[in-house]
């Protein structure tokens, strides 16, 4: 099966076509997203800004196969995850998508190294345990935590915990990295550090990166910027 192509023959790895999302309420359907379309090629990075409740996070969850659209289609690596059963969707997310949330969601009883390795516990037909451990240590070194691999989350600062979360999101080399307010709980210095790190790792790893944020400084790290207003996505650069 061939990969969709556009932009003068560049491979398109993420394709969003006319996606809308609404939720039923006693007063009728509540429309969150309206006719959203978007294409990203491998290595592209974008930011999405908008006021609270505008649908930014909802769109991110739809892209990551966490929330089905009411209408429209999403394809990542030429697969529509919403045609898969629950087990298939879980495996799809594990293989193709990395998530970084505002709250790092690390397991408090595990070391930084073991937290990075959590996604590998359900991965199939991939590298050996030794190879994955080596990659996890390499990623922790790339995020500046080579001396903190054995520390638990409670022994790390907020910025360090978010760096562990970024390494965890990248451990299985996802095609698509989704970040939902990744600097929202950090002080200004830590936020700036994490923003720079995301931009650097994106360039090195050549993932597709979608960052949802309220932070204009974080958004400015990425050349393509979008805005959601009244459920509609529009380019601002």
C-alpha positions as CSV (number, residue, x, y, z in Angstrom):
1,X,0.0,0.0,0.0
2,X,1.5,3.3,-1.0
3,X,1.9,6.3,1.4
4,X,-0.1,9.4,0.6
5,X,2.0,12.1,-1.1
6,X,1.7,15.8,-1.5
7,X,3.8,19.0,-1.2
8,X,5.6,18.3,-4.4
9,X,6.1,14.6,-3.8
10,X,7.1,14.7,-0.1
11,X,5.8,11.7,1.9
12,X,2.8,12.7,4.0
13,X,2.8,10.5,7.1
14,X,-0.1,12.2,9.0
15,X,-3.3,13.0,7.1
16,X,-6.3,14.5,8.8
17,X,-9.4,15.0,6.5
18,X,-12.5,16.9,7.4
19,X,-12.5,15.9,11.1
20,X,-15.3,17.1,13.3
21,X,-16.0,16.2,16.9
22,X,-19.2,16.8,18.9
23,X,-20.6,15.4,22.2
24,X,-24.3,14.8,22.9
25,X,-25.9,16.9,25.6
26,X,-29.4,17.2,26.9
27,X,-29.7,20.5,24.9
28,X,-28.3,19.0,21.7
29,X,-24.9,18.2,20.3
30,X,-22.0,20.3,21.6
31,X,-19.6,20.9,18.6
32,X,-15.9,21.0,19.6
33,X,-14.1,20.7,16.2
34,X,-15.4,21.6,12.8
35,X,-14.0,20.3,9.5
36,X,-10.4,20.1,10.5
37,X,-7.9,19.1,7.8
38,X,-4.1,18.8,8.2
39,X,-1.2,17.1,6.5
40,X,2.3,16.6,7.9
41,X,5.3,15.0,6.3
42,X,8.0,13.1,8.2
43,X,10.1,15.5,10.3
44,X,7.6,18.3,10.3
45,X,6.8,20.2,13.6
46,X,3.9,22.4,14.3
47,X,2.4,24.1,17.3
48,X,-1.3,24.7,18.0
49,X,-2.5,27.5,20.2
50,X,-6.0,28.6,21.2
51,X,-8.0,29.5,24.3
52,X,-9.1,27.0,26.9
53,X,-11.9,24.9,25.7
54,X,-11.2,25.6,22.0
55,X,-10.6,21.9,21.2
56,X,-6.8,21.8,21.1
57,X,-6.5,18.8,23.4
58,X,-9.4,17.1,21.8
59,X,-7.7,17.3,18.4
60,X,-4.5,15.9,19.9
61,X,-6.3,12.9,21.3
62,X,-8.0,12.3,18.0
63,X,-4.5,12.4,16.3
64,X,-3.2,9.9,18.9
65,X,-6.0,7.4,18.5
66,X,-7.4,8.2,22.0
67,X,-10.6,9.8,21.0
68,X,-12.6,8.9,17.8
69,X,-13.8,11.8,15.6
70,X,-17.5,12.2,15.0
71,X,-16.8,12.4,11.3
72,X,-13.8,12.6,9.1
73,X,-10.7,10.5,8.9
74,X,-7.2,10.3,10.4
75,X,-4.3,8.3,8.9
76,X,-0.9,7.8,10.4
77,X,1.7,5.8,8.5
78,X,-1.1,5.1,6.1
79,X,-3.2,3.4,8.8
80,X,-6.6,4.6,10.0
81,X,-6.5,3.6,13.7
82,X,-10.2,4.0,14.0
83,X,-10.8,1.0,11.8
84,X,-9.0,-1.2,14.3
85,X,-10.5,-3.0,17.3
86,X,-9.5,-1.9,20.9
87,X,-6.4,-4.2,21.0
88,X,-5.3,-3.0,17.6
89,X,-5.7,0.6,18.6
90,X,-3.6,0.0,21.7
91,X,-0.9,-1.6,19.6
92,X,-1.0,1.2,17.1
93,X,-0.5,3.8,19.7
94,X,2.4,1.8,21.2
95,X,4.1,1.5,17.9
96,X,3.4,4.8,16.1
97,X,2.6,7.5,18.7
98,X,4.5,9.0,21.6
99,X,2.7,11.2,24.2
100,X,4.0,13.9,26.5
101,X,1.3,15.3,28.8
102,X,1.3,18.4,31.0
103,X,1.5,16.1,34.0
104,X,4.4,13.8,33.3
105,X,2.4,10.6,34.5
106,X,5.6,8.8,35.6
107,X,5.2,5.8,37.9
108,X,6.5,6.9,41.3
109,X,7.9,3.5,42.3
110,X,10.1,3.2,39.3
111,X,13.5,4.7,38.5
112,X,13.9,7.2,35.6
113,X,15.3,4.4,33.5
114,X,12.5,2.0,34.2
115,X,9.9,4.7,33.5
116,X,11.4,5.2,30.1
117,X,11.2,1.5,29.4
118,X,7.5,1.2,30.4
119,X,6.2,1.4,26.7
120,X,8.5,-1.5,25.8
121,X,6.8,-3.9,28.1
122,X,3.9,-4.4,25.7
123,X,5.9,-3.9,22.4
124,X,6.2,-6.9,20.1
125,X,8.7,-8.1,17.6
126,X,11.1,-5.2,18.3
127,X,14.7,-4.8,19.6
128,X,16.0,-7.0,22.5
129,X,15.7,-6.0,26.1
130,X,19.4,-5.1,26.1
131,X,19.1,-2.9,23.0
132,X,16.1,-1.1,24.5
133,X,17.9,-0.5,27.8
134,X,20.8,0.9,25.9
135,X,18.5,3.2,23.9
136,X,16.8,4.3,27.2
137,X,20.1,5.2,28.7
138,X,21.1,7.1,25.5
139,X,17.8,9.0,25.5
140,X,18.3,9.9,29.2
141,X,21.7,11.2,28.4
142,X,20.4,13.2,25.5
143,X,17.9,14.9,27.8
144,X,20.7,15.6,30.3
145,X,19.8,13.0,32.9
146,X,22.7,10.5,32.5
147,X,23.5,10.9,36.2
148,X,19.8,10.5,37.3
149,X,18.9,7.2,35.7
150,X,18.4,5.4,39.0
151,X,16.5,8.2,40.7
152,X,12.7,8.0,41.2
153,X,10.4,10.8,40.2
154,X,10.1,12.1,43.8
155,X,13.8,12.7,43.7
156,X,13.7,14.8,40.5
157,X,12.6,18.3,39.8
158,X,9.6,19.1,37.7
159,X,11.7,19.9,34.6
160,X,13.7,16.6,35.1
161,X,10.5,14.6,35.4
162,X,9.2,16.1,32.1
163,X,12.5,15.2,30.5
164,X,12.0,11.6,31.6
165,X,8.6,11.7,30.0
166,X,10.0,13.0,26.7
167,X,12.6,10.2,26.7
168,X,9.8,7.7,27.4
169,X,7.7,9.0,24.5
170,X,10.7,8.5,22.2
171,X,11.8,5.1,23.3
172,X,10.0,3.1,20.5
173,X,10.9,5.6,17.8
174,X,7.3,6.8,17.1
175,X,6.4,8.4,13.8
176,X,4.3,11.0,15.7
177,X,5.1,12.8,18.9
178,X,2.2,14.6,20.6
179,X,2.7,17.1,23.4
180,X,-0.2,18.5,25.4
181,X,1.0,21.6,27.3
182,X,4.4,20.0,28.0
183,X,5.7,23.1,29.8
184,X,2.4,24.1,31.5
185,X,3.5,23.0,35.0
186,X,7.0,24.3,34.8
187,X,8.7,27.5,35.9
188,X,10.0,29.9,33.3
189,X,13.5,28.5,33.2
190,X,12.5,24.9,33.1
191,X,9.9,25.6,30.5
192,X,12.5,27.3,28.3
193,X,14.8,24.3,28.7
194,X,12.2,21.8,27.8
195,X,11.1,23.8,24.8
196,X,14.6,23.9,23.5
197,X,15.0,20.2,24.2
198,X,11.9,19.3,22.3
199,X,13.0,21.3,19.2
200,X,16.5,19.7,19.3
201,X,15.2,16.1,19.8
202,X,12.6,16.5,17.1
203,X,15.3,17.6,14.7
204,X,17.6,14.7,15.6
205,X,14.8,12.0,15.7
206,X,12.9,13.3,12.6
207,X,9.6,12.5,14.2
208,X,6.5,14.5,13.3
209,X,5.8,16.8,16.3
210,X,2.5,18.4,17.3
211,X,2.6,20.6,20.3
212,X,-0.5,22.1,21.9
213,X,0.3,25.0,24.1
214,X,-0.8,28.3,25.6
215,X,2.8,29.4,25.7
216,X,3.8,31.7,22.7
217,X,7.5,31.2,23.5
218,X,7.2,27.4,23.2
219,X,5.1,27.8,20.0
220,X,7.8,30.1,18.5
221,X,10.2,27.1,18.4
222,X,8.3,25.6,15.5
223,X,8.1,27.0,12.1
224,X,4.5,26.1,11.3
225,X,2.0,27.5,13.8
226,X,-1.7,27.0,13.9
227,X,-4.6,28.3,16.0
228,X,-7.9,26.8,16.9
229,X,-10.8,29.3,17.2
230,X,-14.4,28.3,17.6
231,X,-13.5,24.7,16.7
232,X,-11.8,25.6,13.4
233,X,-8.1,25.2,12.7
234,X,-6.2,27.9,10.8
235,X,-2.6,28.5,9.9
236,X,-1.0,31.6,11.4
237,X,2.4,31.3,9.7
